Amino acid sequence: KFIYMGNSKEWPGKIKAKFFSRGNTNPSQLLFYKKILNMELKDVSDYWIKNSDKGLYEPETIEDVRILINKIAKTKGAISFVSKNEIKKLPAKIKILYEF
């Protein structure tokens, strides 16, 4: 939550955190808003508009799951979310931090 919302910019050990969004029409993204952020799409959109003057911007969006998985595997500190039905096997470099 803190990484997505821009309140935390690094992992323990000073590793820069990079969140990749799935896009506002992705069911996983909408579930993330509801279950993790406790917000609806409009609330999240309003948050980014309200905080842009503070230098907080919505994370980069990658809708294609294959491109997303490759980007996460190659980007140290990257994080996103993927529905279990979107992939059969995760690359060894990718770890599951939380399931919802």
Jmol script that loads the backbone (N, CA, C; Angstrom):
load data "model"
ATOM      1  N   LYS A   1       0.827  -1.193   0.000  1.00  0.00           N
ATOM      2  CA  LYS A   1       0.000   0.000   0.000  1.00  0.00           C
ATOM      3  C   LYS A   1       0.873   1.259   0.000  1.00  0.00           C
ATOM      4  N   PHE A   2       1.863   1.289   0.881  1.00  0.00           N
ATOM      5  CA  PHE A   2       2.687   2.495   0.993  1.00  0.00           C
ATOM      6  C   PHE A   2       3.536   2.726  -0.249  1.00  0.00           C
ATOM      7  N   ILE A   3       4.005   1.658  -0.846  1.00  0.00           N
ATOM      8  CA  ILE A   3       4.794   1.803  -2.068  1.00  0.00           C
ATOM      9  C   ILE A   3       3.903   2.291  -3.208  1.00  0.00           C
ATOM     10  N   TYR A   4       2.728   1.693  -3.365  1.00  0.00           N
ATOM     11  CA  TYR A   4       1.820   2.115  -4.437  1.00  0.00           C
ATOM     12  C   TYR A   4       1.446   3.588  -4.294  1.00  0.00           C
ATOM     13  N   MET A   5       1.141   4.009  -3.072  1.00  0.00           N
ATOM     14  CA  MET A   5       0.685   5.379  -2.841  1.00  0.00           C
ATOM     15  C   MET A   5       1.834   6.392  -2.796  1.00  0.00           C
ATOM     16  N   GLY A   6       3.059   5.926  -2.943  1.00  0.00           N
ATOM     17  CA  GLY A   6       4.198   6.842  -2.983  1.00  0.00           C
ATOM     18  C   GLY A   6       4.694   7.277  -1.623  1.00  0.00           C
ATOM     19  N   ASN A   7       4.173   6.671  -0.550  1.00  0.00           N
ATOM     20  CA  ASN A   7       4.585   7.051   0.804  1.00  0.00           C
ATOM     21  C   ASN A   7       5.885   6.381   1.227  1.00  0.00           C
ATOM     22  N   SER A   8       6.233   5.312   0.549  1.00  0.00           N
ATOM     23  CA  SER A   8       7.491   4.621   0.804  1.00  0.00           C
ATOM     24  C   SER A   8       8.170   4.411  -0.545  1.00  0.00           C
ATOM     25  N   LYS A   9       9.413   4.765  -0.642  1.00  0.00           N
ATOM     26  CA  LYS A   9      10.101   4.693  -1.916  1.00  0.00           C
ATOM     27  C   LYS A   9      11.215   3.653  -1.962  1.00  0.00           C
ATOM     28  N   GLU A  10      11.401   2.932  -0.837  1.00  0.00           N
ATOM     29  CA  GLU A  10      12.453   1.914  -0.840  1.00  0.00           C
ATOM     30  C   GLU A  10      12.107   0.765   0.099  1.00  0.00           C
ATOM     31  N   TRP A  11      12.732  -0.367  -0.204  1.00  0.00           N
ATOM     32  CA  TRP A  11      12.626  -1.566   0.608  1.00  0.00           C
ATOM     33  C   TRP A  11      13.707  -1.513   1.684  1.00  0.00           C
ATOM     34  N   PRO A  12      13.605  -2.369   2.696  1.00  0.00           N
ATOM     35  CA  PRO A  12      14.716  -2.461   3.653  1.00  0.00           C
ATOM     36  C   PRO A  12      16.015  -2.778   2.904  1.00  0.00           C
ATOM     37  N   GLY A  13      17.084  -2.227   3.356  1.00  0.00           N
ATOM     38  CA  GLY A  13      18.369  -2.416   2.691  1.00  0.00           C
ATOM     39  C   GLY A  13      18.619  -1.358   1.633  1.00  0.00           C
ATOM     40  N   LYS A  14      17.797  -0.306   1.643  1.00  0.00           N
ATOM     41  CA  LYS A  14      17.958   0.840   0.729  1.00  0.00           C
ATOM     42  C   LYS A  14      17.771   0.471  -0.742  1.00  0.00           C
ATOM     43  N   ILE A  15      16.970  -0.572  -1.016  1.00  0.00           N
ATOM     44  CA  ILE A  15      16.671  -0.945  -2.396  1.00  0.00           C
ATOM     45  C   ILE A  15      15.480  -0.121  -2.860  1.00  0.00           C
ATOM     46  N   LYS A  16      15.659   0.610  -3.960  1.00  0.00           N
ATOM     47  CA  LYS A  16      14.600   1.458  -4.476  1.00  0.00           C
ATOM     48  C   LYS A  16      13.398   0.604  -4.884  1.00  0.00           C
ATOM     49  N   ALA A  17      12.205   1.014  -4.449  1.00  0.00           N
ATOM     50  CA  ALA A  17      10.973   0.308  -4.785  1.00  0.00           C
ATOM     51  C   ALA A  17      10.365   0.904  -6.058  1.00  0.00           C
ATOM     52  N   LYS A  18       9.890   0.036  -6.927  1.00  0.00           N
ATOM     53  CA  LYS A  18       9.265   0.473  -8.187  1.00  0.00           C
ATOM     54  C   LYS A  18       7.966  -0.306  -8.345  1.00  0.00           C
ATOM     55  N   PHE A  19       6.839   0.400  -8.281  1.00  0.00           N
ATOM     56  CA  PHE A  19       5.535  -0.245  -8.415  1.00  0.00           C
ATOM     57  C   PHE A  19       5.059  -0.116  -9.861  1.00  0.00           C
ATOM     58  N   PHE A  20       4.547  -1.212 -10.396  1.00  0.00           N
ATOM     59  CA  PHE A  20       3.950  -1.200 -11.721  1.00  0.00           C
ATOM     60  C   PHE A  20       2.458  -1.470 -11.578  1.00  0.00           C
ATOM     61  N   SER A  21       1.677  -0.582 -12.121  1.00  0.00           N
ATOM     62  CA  SER A  21       0.224  -0.706 -12.098  1.00  0.00           C
ATOM     63  C   SER A  21      -0.236  -1.632 -13.217  1.00  0.00           C
ATOM     64  N   ARG A  22      -1.452  -2.135 -13.123  1.00  0.00           N
ATOM     65  CA  ARG A  22      -2.019  -3.006 -14.152  1.00  0.00           C
ATOM     66  C   ARG A  22      -3.032  -2.285 -15.031  1.00  0.00           C
ATOM     67  N   GLY A  23      -3.405  -1.073 -14.682  1.00  0.00           N
ATOM     68  CA  GLY A  23      -4.401  -0.333 -15.448  1.00  0.00           C
ATOM     69  C   GLY A  23      -5.750  -0.379 -14.753  1.00  0.00           C
ATOM     70  N   ASN A  24      -6.494   0.687 -14.866  1.00  0.00           N
ATOM     71  CA  ASN A  24      -7.740   0.833 -14.115  1.00  0.00           C
ATOM     72  C   ASN A  24      -8.896  -0.025 -14.609  1.00  0.00           C
ATOM     73  N   THR A  25      -8.707  -0.782 -15.681  1.00  0.00           N
ATOM     74  CA  THR A  25      -9.756  -1.694 -16.122  1.00  0.00           C
ATOM     75  C   THR A  25      -9.418  -3.140 -15.772  1.00  0.00           C
ATOM     76  N   ASN A  26      -8.250  -3.369 -15.218  1.00  0.00           N
ATOM     77  CA  ASN A  26      -7.819  -4.718 -14.860  1.00  0.00           C
ATOM     78  C   ASN A  26      -8.522  -5.166 -13.572  1.00  0.00           C
ATOM     79  N   PRO A  27      -9.170  -6.343 -13.584  1.00  0.00           N
ATOM     80  CA  PRO A  27      -9.860  -6.821 -12.378  1.00  0.00           C
ATOM     81  C   PRO A  27      -8.934  -6.944 -11.159  1.00  0.00           C
ATOM     82  N   SER A  28      -7.687  -7.349 -11.371  1.00  0.00           N
ATOM     83  CA  SER A  28      -6.730  -7.447 -10.257  1.00  0.00           C
ATOM     84  C   SER A  28      -6.453  -6.073  -9.660  1.00  0.00           C
ATOM     85  N   GLN A  29      -6.344  -5.072 -10.509  1.00  0.00           N
ATOM     86  CA  GLN A  29      -6.096  -3.704 -10.048  1.00  0.00           C
ATOM     87  C   GLN A  29      -7.282  -3.212  -9.208  1.00  0.00           C
ATOM     88  N   LEU A  30      -8.485  -3.446  -9.697  1.00  0.00           N
ATOM     89  CA  LEU A  30      -9.679  -2.994  -8.982  1.00  0.00           C
ATOM     90  C   LEU A  30      -9.820  -3.722  -7.634  1.00  0.00           C
ATOM     91  N   LEU A  31      -9.476  -5.001  -7.602  1.00  0.00           N
ATOM     92  CA  LEU A  31      -9.503  -5.757  -6.353  1.00  0.00           C
ATOM     93  C   LEU A  31      -8.446  -5.232  -5.383  1.00  0.00           C
ATOM     94  N   PHE A  32      -7.280  -4.891  -5.903  1.00  0.00           N
ATOM     95  CA  PHE A  32      -6.217  -4.280  -5.092  1.00  0.00           C
ATOM     96  C   PHE A  32      -6.722  -2.981  -4.453  1.00  0.00           C
ATOM     97  N   TYR A  33      -7.372  -2.132  -5.241  1.00  0.00           N
ATOM     98  CA  TYR A  33      -7.917  -0.879  -4.700  1.00  0.00           C
ATOM     99  C   TYR A  33      -8.875  -1.169  -3.544  1.00  0.00           C
ATOM    100  N   LYS A  34      -9.766  -2.114  -3.768  1.00  0.00           N
ATOM    101  CA  LYS A  34     -10.811  -2.402  -2.787  1.00  0.00           C
ATOM    102  C   LYS A  34     -10.261  -3.098  -1.536  1.00  0.00           C
ATOM    103  N   LYS A  35      -9.507  -4.172  -1.711  1.00  0.00           N
ATOM    104  CA  LYS A  35      -9.059  -4.991  -0.574  1.00  0.00           C
ATOM    105  C   LYS A  35      -7.848  -4.423   0.154  1.00  0.00           C
ATOM    106  N   ILE A  36      -6.905  -3.857  -0.577  1.00  0.00           N
ATOM    107  CA  ILE A  36      -5.661  -3.393   0.047  1.00  0.00           C
ATOM    108  C   ILE A  36      -5.723  -1.904   0.391  1.00  0.00           C
ATOM    109  N   LEU A  37      -6.179  -1.092  -0.558  1.00  0.00           N
ATOM    110  CA  LEU A  37      -6.231   0.349  -0.319  1.00  0.00           C
ATOM    111  C   LEU A  37      -7.521   0.795   0.358  1.00  0.00           C
ATOM    112  N   ASN A  38      -8.542  -0.084   0.322  1.00  0.00           N
ATOM    113  CA  ASN A  38      -9.861   0.256   0.847  1.00  0.00           C
ATOM    114  C   ASN A  38     -10.420   1.507   0.154  1.00  0.00           C
ATOM    115  N   MET A  39     -10.250   1.547  -1.170  1.00  0.00           N
ATOM    116  CA  MET A  39     -10.676   2.686  -1.982  1.00  0.00           C
ATOM    117  C   MET A  39     -11.355   2.190  -3.259  1.00  0.00           C
ATOM    118  N   GLU A  40     -12.154   3.048  -3.836  1.00  0.00           N
ATOM    119  CA  GLU A  40     -12.749   2.793  -5.147  1.00  0.00           C
ATOM    120  C   GLU A  40     -11.903   3.516  -6.195  1.00  0.00           C
ATOM    121  N   LEU A  41     -12.136   3.196  -7.466  1.00  0.00           N
ATOM    122  CA  LEU A  41     -11.367   3.789  -8.563  1.00  0.00           C
ATOM    123  C   LEU A  41     -11.375   5.311  -8.508  1.00  0.00           C
ATOM    124  N   LYS A  42     -12.527   5.920  -8.279  1.00  0.00           N
ATOM    125  CA  LYS A  42     -12.610   7.380  -8.232  1.00  0.00           C
ATOM    126  C   LYS A  42     -11.754   7.952  -7.096  1.00  0.00           C
ATOM    127  N   ASP A  43     -11.769   7.278  -5.947  1.00  0.00           N
ATOM    128  CA  ASP A  43     -10.957   7.739  -4.807  1.00  0.00           C
ATOM    129  C   ASP A  43      -9.468   7.720  -5.144  1.00  0.00           C
ATOM    130  N   VAL A  44      -9.039   6.659  -5.826  1.00  0.00           N
ATOM    131  CA  VAL A  44      -7.628   6.532  -6.203  1.00  0.00           C
ATOM    132  C   VAL A  44      -7.265   7.611  -7.221  1.00  0.00           C
ATOM    133  N   SER A  45      -8.130   7.809  -8.213  1.00  0.00           N
ATOM    134  CA  SER A  45      -7.879   8.856  -9.226  1.00  0.00           C
ATOM    135  C   SER A  45      -7.787  10.225  -8.571  1.00  0.00           C
ATOM    136  N   ASP A  46      -8.690  10.499  -7.638  1.00  0.00           N
ATOM    137  CA  ASP A  46      -8.665  11.775  -6.920  1.00  0.00           C
ATOM    138  C   ASP A  46      -7.379  11.930  -6.105  1.00  0.00           C
ATOM    139  N   TYR A  47      -6.905  10.827  -5.514  1.00  0.00           N
ATOM    140  CA  TYR A  47      -5.669  10.862  -4.732  1.00  0.00           C
ATOM    141  C   TYR A  47      -4.502  11.327  -5.592  1.00  0.00           C
ATOM    142  N   TRP A  48      -4.374  10.758  -6.800  1.00  0.00           N
ATOM    143  CA  TRP A  48      -3.249  11.123  -7.662  1.00  0.00           C
ATOM    144  C   TRP A  48      -3.349  12.570  -8.119  1.00  0.00           C
ATOM    145  N   ILE A  49      -4.545  13.032  -8.421  1.00  0.00           N
ATOM    146  CA  ILE A  49      -4.731  14.430  -8.830  1.00  0.00           C
ATOM    147  C   ILE A  49      -4.363  15.361  -7.671  1.00  0.00           C
ATOM    148  N   LYS A  50      -4.855  15.045  -6.491  1.00  0.00           N
ATOM    149  CA  LYS A  50      -4.627  15.880  -5.305  1.00  0.00           C
ATOM    150  C   LYS A  50      -3.155  15.938  -4.900  1.00  0.00           C
ATOM    151  N   ASN A  51      -2.419  14.860  -5.116  1.00  0.00           N
ATOM    152  CA  ASN A  51      -1.034  14.795  -4.649  1.00  0.00           C
ATOM    153  C   ASN A  51       0.022  15.035  -5.721  1.00  0.00           C
ATOM    154  N   SER A  52      -0.395  15.328  -6.935  1.00  0.00           N
ATOM    155  CA  SER A  52       0.592  15.557  -7.997  1.00  0.00           C
ATOM    156  C   SER A  52       1.458  16.784  -7.712  1.00  0.00           C
ATOM    157  N   ASP A  53       0.903  17.773  -7.019  1.00  0.00           N
ATOM    158  CA  ASP A  53       1.699  18.953  -6.683  1.00  0.00           C
ATOM    159  C   ASP A  53       2.756  18.658  -5.627  1.00  0.00           C
ATOM    160  N   LYS A  54       2.650  17.499  -4.960  1.00  0.00           N
ATOM    161  CA  LYS A  54       3.648  17.064  -3.973  1.00  0.00           C
ATOM    162  C   LYS A  54       4.696  16.152  -4.596  1.00  0.00           C
ATOM    163  N   GLY A  55       4.605  15.959  -5.909  1.00  0.00           N
ATOM    164  CA  GLY A  55       5.572  15.103  -6.591  1.00  0.00           C
ATOM    165  C   GLY A  55       5.208  13.632  -6.571  1.00  0.00           C
ATOM    166  N   LEU A  56       3.975  13.306  -6.191  1.00  0.00           N
ATOM    167  CA  LEU A  56       3.511  11.917  -6.207  1.00  0.00           C
ATOM    168  C   LEU A  56       2.720  11.675  -7.480  1.00  0.00           C
ATOM    169  N   TYR A  57       3.107  10.660  -8.220  1.00  0.00           N
ATOM    170  CA  TYR A  57       2.443  10.360  -9.483  1.00  0.00           C
ATOM    171  C   TYR A  57       2.049   8.898  -9.541  1.00  0.00           C
ATOM    172  N   GLU A  58       0.978   8.633 -10.248  1.00  0.00           N
ATOM    173  CA  GLU A  58       0.483   7.269 -10.409  1.00  0.00           C
ATOM    174  C   GLU A  58       1.580   6.400 -11.019  1.00  0.00           C
ATOM    175  N   PRO A  59       1.728   5.171 -10.515  1.00  0.00           N
ATOM    176  CA  PRO A  59       2.770   4.287 -11.044  1.00  0.00           C
ATOM    177  C   PRO A  59       2.585   3.983 -12.532  1.00  0.00           C
ATOM    178  N   GLU A  60       3.687   3.639 -13.172  1.00  0.00           N
ATOM    179  CA  GLU A  60       3.663   3.238 -14.578  1.00  0.00           C
ATOM    180  C   GLU A  60       2.727   2.048 -14.755  1.00  0.00           C
ATOM    181  N   THR A  61       1.935   2.074 -15.824  1.00  0.00           N
ATOM    182  CA  THR A  61       0.984   0.995 -16.097  1.00  0.00           C
ATOM    183  C   THR A  61       1.533   0.043 -17.147  1.00  0.00           C
ATOM    184  N   ILE A  62       1.458  -1.247 -16.834  1.00  0.00           N
ATOM    185  CA  ILE A  62       1.792  -2.304 -17.791  1.00  0.00           C
ATOM    186  C   ILE A  62       0.639  -3.286 -17.762  1.00  0.00           C
ATOM    187  N   GLU A  63      -0.161  -3.287 -18.808  1.00  0.00           N
ATOM    188  CA  GLU A  63      -1.358  -4.123 -18.838  1.00  0.00           C
ATOM    189  C   GLU A  63      -1.073  -5.565 -19.235  1.00  0.00           C
ATOM    190  N   ASP A  64      -0.140  -5.785 -20.157  1.00  0.00           N
ATOM    191  CA  ASP A  64       0.165  -7.133 -20.631  1.00  0.00           C
ATOM    192  C   ASP A  64       0.961  -7.885 -19.578  1.00  0.00           C
ATOM    193  N   VAL A  65       0.419  -9.022 -19.120  1.00  0.00           N
ATOM    194  CA  VAL A  65       1.044  -9.749 -18.010  1.00  0.00           C
ATOM    195  C   VAL A  65       2.425 -10.281 -18.367  1.00  0.00           C
ATOM    196  N   ARG A  66       2.655 -10.674 -19.592  1.00  0.00           N
ATOM    197  CA  ARG A  66       3.990 -11.164 -19.986  1.00  0.00           C
ATOM    198  C   ARG A  66       5.030 -10.053 -19.927  1.00  0.00           C
ATOM    199  N   ILE A  67       4.668  -8.898 -20.423  1.00  0.00           N
ATOM    200  CA  ILE A  67       5.572  -7.744 -20.365  1.00  0.00           C
ATOM    201  C   ILE A  67       5.817  -7.361 -18.905  1.00  0.00           C
ATOM    202  N   LEU A  68       4.764  -7.387 -18.099  1.00  0.00           N
ATOM    203  CA  LEU A  68       4.880  -7.053 -16.680  1.00  0.00           C
ATOM    204  C   LEU A  68       5.829  -8.007 -15.964  1.00  0.00           C
ATOM    205  N   ILE A  69       5.648  -9.289 -16.152  1.00  0.00           N
ATOM    206  CA  ILE A  69       6.506 -10.284 -15.497  1.00  0.00           C
ATOM    207  C   ILE A  69       7.962 -10.092 -15.908  1.00  0.00           C
ATOM    208  N   ASN A  70       8.210  -9.862 -17.189  1.00  0.00           N
ATOM    209  CA  ASN A  70       9.584  -9.623 -17.660  1.00  0.00           C
ATOM    210  C   ASN A  70      10.175  -8.366 -17.030  1.00  0.00           C
ATOM    211  N   LYS A  71       9.376  -7.306 -16.957  1.00  0.00           N
ATOM    212  CA  LYS A  71       9.847  -6.037 -16.382  1.00  0.00           C
ATOM    213  C   LYS A  71      10.166  -6.203 -14.894  1.00  0.00           C
ATOM    214  N   ILE A  72       9.301  -6.918 -14.165  1.00  0.00           N
ATOM    215  CA  ILE A  72       9.554  -7.148 -12.744  1.00  0.00           C
ATOM    216  C   ILE A  72      10.820  -7.982 -12.552  1.00  0.00           C
ATOM    217  N   ALA A  73      10.976  -9.023 -13.365  1.00  0.00           N
ATOM    218  CA  ALA A  73      12.151  -9.892 -13.250  1.00  0.00           C
ATOM    219  C   ALA A  73      13.451  -9.129 -13.511  1.00  0.00           C
ATOM    220  N   LYS A  74      13.395  -8.100 -14.340  1.00  0.00           N
ATOM    221  CA  LYS A  74      14.603  -7.351 -14.703  1.00  0.00           C
ATOM    222  C   LYS A  74      14.823  -6.088 -13.873  1.00  0.00           C
ATOM    223  N   THR A  75      13.829  -5.688 -13.070  1.00  0.00           N
ATOM    224  CA  THR A  75      13.924  -4.444 -12.313  1.00  0.00           C
ATOM    225  C   THR A  75      14.056  -4.744 -10.826  1.00  0.00           C
ATOM    226  N   LYS A  76      15.216  -4.500 -10.278  1.00  0.00           N
ATOM    227  CA  LYS A  76      15.447  -4.747  -8.858  1.00  0.00           C
ATOM    228  C   LYS A  76      14.503  -3.875  -8.029  1.00  0.00           C
ATOM    229  N   GLY A  77      13.810  -4.487  -7.071  1.00  0.00           N
ATOM    230  CA  GLY A  77      12.899  -3.759  -6.193  1.00  0.00           C
ATOM    231  C   GLY A  77      11.498  -3.571  -6.762  1.00  0.00           C
ATOM    232  N   ALA A  78      11.221  -4.148  -7.928  1.00  0.00           N
ATOM    233  CA  ALA A  78       9.912  -3.964  -8.562  1.00  0.00           C
ATOM    234  C   ALA A  78       8.833  -4.781  -7.866  1.00  0.00           C
ATOM    235  N   ILE A  79       7.613  -4.259  -7.913  1.00  0.00           N
ATOM    236  CA  ILE A  79       6.463  -4.926  -7.309  1.00  0.00           C
ATOM    237  C   ILE A  79       5.207  -4.612  -8.118  1.00  0.00           C
ATOM    238  N   SER A  80       4.309  -5.568  -8.164  1.00  0.00           N
ATOM    239  CA  SER A  80       3.004  -5.386  -8.801  1.00  0.00           C
ATOM    240  C   SER A  80       2.100  -6.492  -8.303  1.00  0.00           C
ATOM    241  N   PHE A  81       1.002  -6.730  -8.973  1.00  0.00           N
ATOM    242  CA  PHE A  81       0.109  -7.818  -8.611  1.00  0.00           C
ATOM    243  C   PHE A  81      -0.395  -8.490  -9.869  1.00  0.00           C
ATOM    244  N   VAL A  82      -0.631  -9.794  -9.734  1.00  0.00           N
ATOM    245  CA  VAL A  82      -1.050 -10.622 -10.854  1.00  0.00           C
ATOM    246  C   VAL A  82      -2.066 -11.626 -10.325  1.00  0.00           C
ATOM    247  N   SER A  83      -3.113 -11.838 -11.057  1.00  0.00           N
ATOM    248  CA  SER A  83      -4.088 -12.856 -10.699  1.00  0.00           C
ATOM    249  C   SER A  83      -3.496 -14.234 -10.975  1.00  0.00           C
ATOM    250  N   LYS A  84      -3.783 -15.190 -10.120  1.00  0.00           N
ATOM    251  CA  LYS A  84      -3.250 -16.548 -10.293  1.00  0.00           C
ATOM    252  C   LYS A  84      -3.641 -17.150 -11.639  1.00  0.00           C
ATOM    253  N   ASN A  85      -4.796 -16.784 -12.157  1.00  0.00           N
ATOM    254  CA  ASN A  85      -5.222 -17.372 -13.431  1.00  0.00           C
ATOM    255  C   ASN A  85      -4.537 -16.742 -14.648  1.00  0.00           C
ATOM    256  N   GLU A  86      -3.729 -15.722 -14.441  1.00  0.00           N
ATOM    257  CA  GLU A  86      -3.023 -15.078 -15.550  1.00  0.00           C
ATOM    258  C   GLU A  86      -1.700 -15.759 -15.892  1.00  0.00           C
ATOM    259  N   ILE A  87      -1.145 -16.495 -14.942  1.00  0.00           N
ATOM    260  CA  ILE A  87       0.159 -17.115 -15.175  1.00  0.00           C
ATOM    261  C   ILE A  87       0.162 -18.545 -14.670  1.00  0.00           C
ATOM    262  N   LYS A  88       0.996 -19.346 -15.274  1.00  0.00           N
ATOM    263  CA  LYS A  88       1.123 -20.735 -14.840  1.00  0.00           C
ATOM    264  C   LYS A  88       2.318 -20.914 -13.906  1.00  0.00           C
ATOM    265  N   LYS A  89       3.422 -20.205 -14.195  1.00  0.00           N
ATOM    266  CA  LYS A  89       4.640 -20.348 -13.397  1.00  0.00           C
ATOM    267  C   LYS A  89       5.371 -19.006 -13.348  1.00  0.00           C
ATOM    268  N   LEU A  90       5.799 -18.628 -12.159  1.00  0.00           N
ATOM    269  CA  LEU A  90       6.580 -17.408 -11.991  1.00  0.00           C
ATOM    270  C   LEU A  90       8.056 -17.698 -12.199  1.00  0.00           C
ATOM    271  N   PRO A  91       8.776 -16.764 -12.803  1.00  0.00           N
ATOM    272  CA  PRO A  91      10.234 -16.923 -12.889  1.00  0.00           C
ATOM    273  C   PRO A  91      10.842 -16.980 -11.485  1.00  0.00           C
ATOM    274  N   ALA A  92      11.962 -17.639 -11.355  1.00  0.00           N
ATOM    275  CA  ALA A  92      12.616 -17.827 -10.053  1.00  0.00           C
ATOM    276  C   ALA A  92      12.950 -16.506  -9.363  1.00  0.00           C
ATOM    277  N   LYS A  93      13.199 -15.453 -10.132  1.00  0.00           N
ATOM    278  CA  LYS A  93      13.572 -14.164  -9.553  1.00  0.00           C
ATOM    279  C   LYS A  93      12.399 -13.447  -8.890  1.00  0.00           C
ATOM    280  N   ILE A  94      11.174 -13.891  -9.156  1.00  0.00           N
ATOM    281  CA  ILE A  94       9.982 -13.209  -8.644  1.00  0.00           C
ATOM    282  C   ILE A  94       9.438 -13.957  -7.430  1.00  0.00           C
ATOM    283  N   LYS A  95       9.169 -13.205  -6.373  1.00  0.00           N
ATOM    284  CA  LYS A  95       8.654 -13.776  -5.127  1.00  0.00           C
ATOM    285  C   LYS A  95       7.232 -13.261  -4.881  1.00  0.00           C
ATOM    286  N   ILE A  96       6.418 -14.099  -4.273  1.00  0.00           N
ATOM    287  CA  ILE A  96       5.082 -13.687  -3.853  1.00  0.00           C
ATOM    288  C   ILE A  96       5.197 -13.126  -2.450  1.00  0.00           C
ATOM    289  N   LEU A  97       4.765 -11.874  -2.281  1.00  0.00           N
ATOM    290  CA  LEU A  97       4.846 -11.236  -0.969  1.00  0.00           C
ATOM    291  C   LEU A  97       3.535 -11.332  -0.193  1.00  0.00           C
ATOM    292  N   TYR A  98       2.422 -11.356  -0.933  1.00  0.00           N
ATOM    293  CA  TYR A  98       1.127 -11.328  -0.274  1.00  0.00           C
ATOM    294  C   TYR A  98       0.082 -11.855  -1.228  1.00  0.00           C
ATOM    295  N   GLU A  99      -0.840 -12.632  -0.715  1.00  0.00           N
ATOM    296  CA  GLU A  99      -1.959 -13.128  -1.524  1.00  0.00           C
ATOM    297  C   GLU A  99      -3.253 -12.575  -0.954  1.00  0.00           C
ATOM    298  N   PHE A 100      -4.122 -12.115  -1.859  1.00  0.00           N
ATOM    299  CA  PHE A 100      -5.443 -11.635  -1.423  1.00  0.00           C
ATOM    300  C   PHE A 100      -6.483 -12.066  -2.420  1.00  0.00           C
TER     301      PHE A 100
END
end "model"
wireframe off; spacefill off
backbone 0.3
color backbone group
